[in-house]
Amino acid sequence: MPHSPTLSAGEARRMTLAAQGFSRRMPDAVASRHLHRTMERLGVLQIDSVNVFARSHYMPMFSRLGAYDPALLDRLFLSRTTHYVEYLAHEAAFIPVEDWALWSFRMQAWRRRASAEGSWMHAHARTLDWVRAELRDRGPLRPADLRDDAPRERGPWWDWDAAKSALEHLWRCGEVAIAGRVGFERRYGLAERIVPAAVRESSLPEQDAVRELVRRAARSYGVATISDLNDYYRLRDHGGVRAAVADLVDAGELEPVTVRGWERGGRAAPAWRHRDAALPRRIDRAALLTPFDPVVWFRDRALRVFGLDYRIEIYVPAHKRRYGYYSLPVLVGDRIVARVDLKADRAASALKVQSAWWEQHAAPETDAPRIAEELARAAAWQGLERLSVSGWGDASDAVARALGGRAAAVERHVHPRE
């Protein structure tokens, strides 16, 4: 049997970043087609409610395309369902509406678990029927609409929390789809009125759906291990993923490769390269990454590919945080060189760098100006006029000096952890 090709760790990084769109030139002006094209690469856009700097689903487009009008994303993703809907295609995420059928196996599995005797849906059948009837009679509703308009004569069984849970269960089962959002609040409607019939009726057998999702994950990653491919769409089925990989290898879509530096226990970790994966000579890009960017969202892969040991510290008590509340990895070239904890102080029109830390692969003298440029770009994107840098973190002073060399109003502030 011939030996599989060998990639260096740097080649694997560049291949991953190219697959994710970081080797492409940023457009001079971002239009709808650029957002659609980026979604074709990503396949999924994870949603998160934390808004200390910018909500997570806005960030991947900014990282890849540069400054754009967030209202454009709102129109395409949040306000209507022509192109995209929400489902659990990693965690809660936007997906192309035509992909709804790919998830029928997950919807059916949820329905089986949730409706079994003794389950929540079994115990709350009356609430579920009432919620279905409300959606049928009134169209898409927010949870608050059920609370505000519930008839008081419904009796002691009425429970608004149960009604909210009913909407979530029906969404997970595929009976209900998200019809858009008001602010950040979901509007739930019957899937039969939101997702086109041709899409709903074209569900795939689980084996075929998993194969297609593995194909897409491989294309989005460029080069990946079984664990990587399993995590991209949270398939939680290594056996099914391995079978899909074998099929895709036989079809010539995936090629087994060895990546130096990806060894575990002294042995090479099996990996596969997608046939369309490009290997650029270099990546010349600086970018702020949300914690839920596909480049870093799988922590095992972030450590293996970038040497980034990354955890989100939102739920860590403030006095125990190592890097800050919501630190963002910073990409320069093909390396993760730093992490910065950002806060948009909109009342003061300031972007606050609450902390800044170097990573092991940083070259501070050359990386600090690139980070400063990206922070200034981020402030302008968010409509913030000033930047303020605390003294917390071993990269803070270098970032502040680099920002001071730019035509931007830069201040210093004191973080409680200093």
Secondary structure as a PSIPRED ss2 file (coil, helix, strand):
# PSIPRED VFORMAT (PSIPRED V4.0)

   1 M C   1.000  0.000  0.000
   2 P C   1.000  0.000  0.000
   3 H C   1.000  0.000  0.000
   4 S C   1.000  0.000  0.000
   5 P C   1.000  0.000  0.000
   6 T E   0.000  0.000  1.000
   7 L E   0.000  0.000  1.000
   8 S C   1.000  0.000  0.000
   9 A H   0.000  1.000  0.000
  10 G H   0.000  1.000  0.000
  11 E H   0.000  1.000  0.000
  12 A H   0.000  1.000  0.000
  13 R H   0.000  1.000  0.000
  14 R H   0.000  1.000  0.000
  15 M H   0.000  1.000  0.000
  16 T H   0.000  1.000  0.000
  17 L H   0.000  1.000  0.000
  18 A H   0.000  1.000  0.000
  19 A H   0.000  1.000  0.000
  20 Q C   1.000  0.000  0.000
  21 G C   1.000  0.000  0.000
  22 F C   1.000  0.000  0.000
  23 S C   1.000  0.000  0.000
  24 R C   1.000  0.000  0.000
  25 R C   1.000  0.000  0.000
  26 M C   1.000  0.000  0.000
  27 P C   1.000  0.000  0.000
  28 D C   1.000  0.000  0.000
  29 A C   1.000  0.000  0.000
  30 V C   1.000  0.000  0.000
  31 A C   1.000  0.000  0.000
  32 S H   0.000  1.000  0.000
  33 R H   0.000  1.000  0.000
  34 H H   0.000  1.000  0.000
  35 L H   0.000  1.000  0.000
  36 H H   0.000  1.000  0.000
  37 R H   0.000  1.000  0.000
  38 T H   0.000  1.000  0.000
  39 M H   0.000  1.000  0.000
  40 E H   0.000  1.000  0.000
  41 R H   0.000  1.000  0.000
  42 L H   0.000  1.000  0.000
  43 G C   1.000  0.000  0.000
  44 V C   1.000  0.000  0.000
  45 L E   0.000  0.000  1.000
  46 Q E   0.000  0.000  1.000
  47 I C   1.000  0.000  0.000
  48 D C   1.000  0.000  0.000
  49 S C   1.000  0.000  0.000
  50 V C   1.000  0.000  0.000
  51 N C   1.000  0.000  0.000
  52 V C   1.000  0.000  0.000
  53 F C   1.000  0.000  0.000
  54 A C   1.000  0.000  0.000
  55 R C   1.000  0.000  0.000
  56 S H   0.000  1.000  0.000
  57 H H   0.000  1.000  0.000
  58 Y H   0.000  1.000  0.000
  59 M H   0.000  1.000  0.000
  60 P H   0.000  1.000  0.000
  61 M H   0.000  1.000  0.000
  62 F H   0.000  1.000  0.000
  63 S H   0.000  1.000  0.000
  64 R H   0.000  1.000  0.000
  65 L H   0.000  1.000  0.000
  66 G C   1.000  0.000  0.000
  67 A C   1.000  0.000  0.000
  68 Y C   1.000  0.000  0.000
  69 D C   1.000  0.000  0.000
  70 P H   0.000  1.000  0.000
  71 A H   0.000  1.000  0.000
  72 L H   0.000  1.000  0.000
  73 L H   0.000  1.000  0.000
  74 D H   0.000  1.000  0.000
  75 R H   0.000  1.000  0.000
  76 L H   0.000  1.000  0.000
  77 F H   0.000  1.000  0.000
  78 L H   0.000  1.000  0.000
  79 S C   1.000  0.000  0.000
  80 R C   1.000  0.000  0.000
  81 T C   1.000  0.000  0.000
  82 T C   1.000  0.000  0.000
  83 H C   1.000  0.000  0.000
  84 Y E   0.000  0.000  1.000
  85 V E   0.000  0.000  1.000
  86 E E   0.000  0.000  1.000
  87 Y E   0.000  0.000  1.000
  88 L E   0.000  0.000  1.000
  89 A C   1.000  0.000  0.000
  90 H C   1.000  0.000  0.000
  91 E C   1.000  0.000  0.000
  92 A E   0.000  0.000  1.000
  93 A E   0.000  0.000  1.000
  94 F E   0.000  0.000  1.000
  95 I E   0.000  0.000  1.000
  96 P E   0.000  0.000  1.000
  97 V H   0.000  1.000  0.000
  98 E H   0.000  1.000  0.000
  99 D H   0.000  1.000  0.000
 100 W H   0.000  1.000  0.000
 101 A H   0.000  1.000  0.000
 102 L H   0.000  1.000  0.000
 103 W H   0.000  1.000  0.000
 104 S H   0.000  1.000  0.000
 105 F H   0.000  1.000  0.000
 106 R H   0.000  1.000  0.000
 107 M H   0.000  1.000  0.000
 108 Q H   0.000  1.000  0.000
 109 A H   0.000  1.000  0.000
 110 W H   0.000  1.000  0.000
 111 R H   0.000  1.000  0.000
 112 R H   0.000  1.000  0.000
 113 R H   0.000  1.000  0.000
 114 A H   0.000  1.000  0.000
 115 S H   0.000  1.000  0.000
 116 A C   1.000  0.000  0.000
 117 E C   1.000  0.000  0.000
 118 G C   1.000  0.000  0.000
 119 S C   1.000  0.000  0.000
 120 W H   0.000  1.000  0.000
 121 M H   0.000  1.000  0.000
 122 H H   0.000  1.000  0.000
 123 A H   0.000  1.000  0.000
 124 H C   1.000  0.000  0.000
 125 A H   0.000  1.000  0.000
 126 R H   0.000  1.000  0.000
 127 T H   0.000  1.000  0.000
 128 L H   0.000  1.000  0.000
 129 D H   0.000  1.000  0.000
 130 W H   0.000  1.000  0.000
 131 V H   0.000  1.000  0.000
 132 R H   0.000  1.000  0.000
 133 A H   0.000  1.000  0.000
 134 E H   0.000  1.000  0.000
 135 L H   0.000  1.000  0.000
 136 R H   0.000  1.000  0.000
 137 D H   0.000  1.000  0.000
 138 R H   0.000  1.000  0.000
 139 G C   1.000  0.000  0.000
 140 P C   1.000  0.000  0.000
 141 L E   0.000  0.000  1.000
 142 R C   1.000  0.000  0.000
 143 P H   0.000  1.000  0.000
 144 A H   0.000  1.000  0.000
 145 D H   0.000  1.000  0.000
 146 L H   0.000  1.000  0.000
 147 R H   0.000  1.000  0.000
 148 D H   0.000  1.000  0.000
 149 D H   0.000  1.000  0.000
 150 A C   1.000  0.000  0.000
 151 P C   1.000  0.000  0.000
 152 R H   0.000  1.000  0.000
 153 E H   0.000  1.000  0.000
 154 R H   0.000  1.000  0.000
 155 G C   1.000  0.000  0.000
 156 P C   1.000  0.000  0.000
 157 W C   1.000  0.000  0.000
 158 W C   1.000  0.000  0.000
 159 D C   1.000  0.000  0.000
 160 W H   0.000  1.000  0.000
 161 D H   0.000  1.000  0.000
 162 A H   0.000  1.000  0.000
 163 A H   0.000  1.000  0.000
 164 K H   0.000  1.000  0.000
 165 S H   0.000  1.000  0.000
 166 A H   0.000  1.000  0.000
 167 L H   0.000  1.000  0.000
 168 E H   0.000  1.000  0.000
 169 H H   0.000  1.000  0.000
 170 L H   0.000  1.000  0.000
 171 W H   0.000  1.000  0.000
 172 R H   0.000  1.000  0.000
 173 C H   0.000  1.000  0.000
 174 G C   1.000  0.000  0.000
 175 E C   1.000  0.000  0.000
 176 V E   0.000  0.000  1.000
 177 A E   0.000  0.000  1.000
 178 I E   0.000  0.000  1.000
 179 A E   0.000  0.000  1.000
 180 G E   0.000  0.000  1.000
 181 R E   0.000  0.000  1.000
 182 V E   0.000  0.000  1.000
 183 G C   1.000  0.000  0.000
 184 F C   1.000  0.000  0.000
 185 E E   0.000  0.000  1.000
 186 R E   0.000  0.000  1.000
 187 R E   0.000  0.000  1.000
 188 Y E   0.000  0.000  1.000
 189 G E   0.000  0.000  1.000
 190 L E   0.000  0.000  1.000
 191 A H   0.000  1.000  0.000
 192 E H   0.000  1.000  0.000
 193 R H   0.000  1.000  0.000
 194 I H   0.000  1.000  0.000
 195 V C   1.000  0.000  0.000
 196 P C   1.000  0.000  0.000
 197 A H   0.000  1.000  0.000
 198 A H   0.000  1.000  0.000
 199 V H   0.000  1.000  0.000
 200 R H   0.000  1.000  0.000
 201 E C   1.000  0.000  0.000
 202 S C   1.000  0.000  0.000
 203 S C   1.000  0.000  0.000
 204 L C   1.000  0.000  0.000
 205 P C   1.000  0.000  0.000
 206 E H   0.000  1.000  0.000
 207 Q H   0.000  1.000  0.000
 208 D H   0.000  1.000  0.000
 209 A H   0.000  1.000  0.000
 210 V H   0.000  1.000  0.000
 211 R H   0.000  1.000  0.000
 212 E H   0.000  1.000  0.000
 213 L H   0.000  1.000  0.000
 214 V H   0.000  1.000  0.000
 215 R H   0.000  1.000  0.000
 216 R H   0.000  1.000  0.000
 217 A H   0.000  1.000  0.000
 218 A H   0.000  1.000  0.000
 219 R H   0.000  1.000  0.000
 220 S H   0.000  1.000  0.000
 221 Y H   0.000  1.000  0.000
 222 G C   1.000  0.000  0.000
 223 V E   0.000  0.000  1.000
 224 A E   0.000  0.000  1.000
 225 T C   1.000  0.000  0.000
 226 I H   0.000  1.000  0.000
 227 S H   0.000  1.000  0.000
 228 D H   0.000  1.000  0.000
 229 L H   0.000  1.000  0.000
 230 N H   0.000  1.000  0.000
 231 D H   0.000  1.000  0.000
 232 Y H   0.000  1.000  0.000
 233 Y C   1.000  0.000  0.000
 234 R C   1.000  0.000  0.000
 235 L C   1.000  0.000  0.000
 236 R C   1.000  0.000  0.000
 237 D C   1.000  0.000  0.000
 238 H H   0.000  1.000  0.000
 239 G H   0.000  1.000  0.000
 240 G H   0.000  1.000  0.000
 241 V H   0.000  1.000  0.000
 242 R H   0.000  1.000  0.000
 243 A H   0.000  1.000  0.000
 244 A H   0.000  1.000  0.000
 245 V H   0.000  1.000  0.000
 246 A H   0.000  1.000  0.000
 247 D H   0.000  1.000  0.000
 248 L H   0.000  1.000  0.000
 249 V H   0.000  1.000  0.000
 250 D H   0.000  1.000  0.000
 251 A C   1.000  0.000  0.000
 252 G C   1.000  0.000  0.000
 253 E C   1.000  0.000  0.000
 254 L E   0.000  0.000  1.000
 255 E E   0.000  0.000  1.000
 256 P E   0.000  0.000  1.000
 257 V E   0.000  0.000  1.000
 258 T E   0.000  0.000  1.000
 259 V E   0.000  0.000  1.000
 260 R C   1.000  0.000  0.000
 261 G C   1.000  0.000  0.000
 262 W C   1.000  0.000  0.000
 263 E C   1.000  0.000  0.000
 264 R E   0.000  0.000  1.000
 265 G C   1.000  0.000  0.000
 266 G C   1.000  0.000  0.000
 267 R E   0.000  0.000  1.000
 268 A C   1.000  0.000  0.000
 269 A C   1.000  0.000  0.000
 270 P C   1.000  0.000  0.000
 271 A E   0.000  0.000  1.000
 272 W E   0.000  0.000  1.000
 273 R E   0.000  0.000  1.000
 274 H E   0.000  0.000  1.000
 275 R C   1.000  0.000  0.000
 276 D C   1.000  0.000  0.000
 277 A C   1.000  0.000  0.000
 278 A C   1.000  0.000  0.000
 279 L C   1.000  0.000  0.000
 280 P C   1.000  0.000  0.000
 281 R C   1.000  0.000  0.000
 282 R C   1.000  0.000  0.000
 283 I C   1.000  0.000  0.000
 284 D C   1.000  0.000  0.000
 285 R C   1.000  0.000  0.000
 286 A E   0.000  0.000  1.000
 287 A E   0.000  0.000  1.000
 288 L E   0.000  0.000  1.000
 289 L C   1.000  0.000  0.000
 290 T C   1.000  0.000  0.000
 291 P C   1.000  0.000  0.000
 292 F C   1.000  0.000  0.000
 293 D C   1.000  0.000  0.000
 294 P C   1.000  0.000  0.000
 295 V C   1.000  0.000  0.000
 296 V C   1.000  0.000  0.000
 297 W C   1.000  0.000  0.000
 298 F C   1.000  0.000  0.000
 299 R H   0.000  1.000  0.000
 300 D H   0.000  1.000  0.000
 301 R H   0.000  1.000  0.000
 302 A H   0.000  1.000  0.000
 303 L H   0.000  1.000  0.000
 304 R H   0.000  1.000  0.000
 305 V H   0.000  1.000  0.000
 306 F H   0.000  1.000  0.000
 307 G C   1.000  0.000  0.000
 308 L C   1.000  0.000  0.000
 309 D C   1.000  0.000  0.000
 310 Y C   1.000  0.000  0.000
 311 R C   1.000  0.000  0.000
 312 I C   1.000  0.000  0.000
 313 E C   1.000  0.000  0.000
 314 I C   1.000  0.000  0.000
 315 Y C   1.000  0.000  0.000
 316 V C   1.000  0.000  0.000
 317 P C   1.000  0.000  0.000
 318 A H   0.000  1.000  0.000
 319 H H   0.000  1.000  0.000
 320 K H   0.000  1.000  0.000
 321 R C   1.000  0.000  0.000
 322 R C   1.000  0.000  0.000
 323 Y C   1.000  0.000  0.000
 324 G C   1.000  0.000  0.000
 325 Y C   1.000  0.000  0.000
 326 Y C   1.000  0.000  0.000
 327 S E   0.000  0.000  1.000
 328 L E   0.000  0.000  1.000
 329 P E   0.000  0.000  1.000
 330 V E   0.000  0.000  1.000
 331 L E   0.000  0.000  1.000
 332 V E   0.000  0.000  1.000
 333 G C   1.000  0.000  0.000
 334 D C   1.000  0.000  0.000
 335 R E   0.000  0.000  1.000
 336 I E   0.000  0.000  1.000
 337 V E   0.000  0.000  1.000
 338 A E   0.000  0.000  1.000
 339 R E   0.000  0.000  1.000
 340 V E   0.000  0.000  1.000
 341 D E   0.000  0.000  1.000
 342 L E   0.000  0.000  1.000
 343 K E   0.000  0.000  1.000
 344 A E   0.000  0.000  1.000
 345 D E   0.000  0.000  1.000
 346 R C   1.000  0.000  0.000
 347 A C   1.000  0.000  0.000
 348 A C   1.000  0.000  0.000
 349 S C   1.000  0.000  0.000
 350 A E   0.000  0.000  1.000
 351 L E   0.000  0.000  1.000
 352 K E   0.000  0.000  1.000
 353 V E   0.000  0.000  1.000
 354 Q E   0.000  0.000  1.000
 355 S E   0.000  0.000  1.000
 356 A E   0.000  0.000  1.000
 357 W E   0.000  0.000  1.000
 358 W E   0.000  0.000  1.000
 359 E C   1.000  0.000  0.000
 360 Q C   1.000  0.000  0.000
 361 H C   1.000  0.000  0.000
 362 A C   1.000  0.000  0.000
 363 A C   1.000  0.000  0.000
 364 P H   0.000  1.000  0.000
 365 E H   0.000  1.000  0.000
 366 T H   0.000  1.000  0.000
 367 D H   0.000  1.000  0.000
 368 A H   0.000  1.000  0.000
 369 P H   0.000  1.000  0.000
 370 R H   0.000  1.000  0.000
 371 I H   0.000  1.000  0.000
 372 A H   0.000  1.000  0.000
 373 E H   0.000  1.000  0.000
 374 E H   0.000  1.000  0.000
 375 L H   0.000  1.000  0.000
 376 A H   0.000  1.000  0.000
 377 R H   0.000  1.000  0.000
 378 A H   0.000  1.000  0.000
 379 A H   0.000  1.000  0.000
 380 A H   0.000  1.000  0.000
 381 W H   0.000  1.000  0.000
 382 Q C   1.000  0.000  0.000
 383 G C   1.000  0.000  0.000
 384 L C   1.000  0.000  0.000
 385 E C   1.000  0.000  0.000
 386 R E   0.000  0.000  1.000
 387 L E   0.000  0.000  1.000
 388 S E   0.000  0.000  1.000
 389 V E   0.000  0.000  1.000
 390 S C   1.000  0.000  0.000
 391 G C   1.000  0.000  0.000
 392 W C   1.000  0.000  0.000
 393 G C   1.000  0.000  0.000
 394 D C   1.000  0.000  0.000
 395 A C   1.000  0.000  0.000
 396 S H   0.000  1.000  0.000
 397 D H   0.000  1.000  0.000
 398 A H   0.000  1.000  0.000
 399 V H   0.000  1.000  0.000
 400 A H   0.000  1.000  0.000
 401 R H   0.000  1.000  0.000
 402 A H   0.000  1.000  0.000
 403 L H   0.000  1.000  0.000
 404 G H   0.000  1.000  0.000
 405 G C   1.000  0.000  0.000
 406 R C   1.000  0.000  0.000
 407 A C   1.000  0.000  0.000
 408 A C   1.000  0.000  0.000
 409 A E   0.000  0.000  1.000
 410 V E   0.000  0.000  1.000
 411 E E   0.000  0.000  1.000
 412 R E   0.000  0.000  1.000
 413 H C   1.000  0.000  0.000
 414 V C   1.000  0.000  0.000
 415 H C   1.000  0.000  0.000
 416 P C   1.000  0.000  0.000
 417 R C   1.000  0.000  0.000
 418 E C   1.000  0.000  0.000
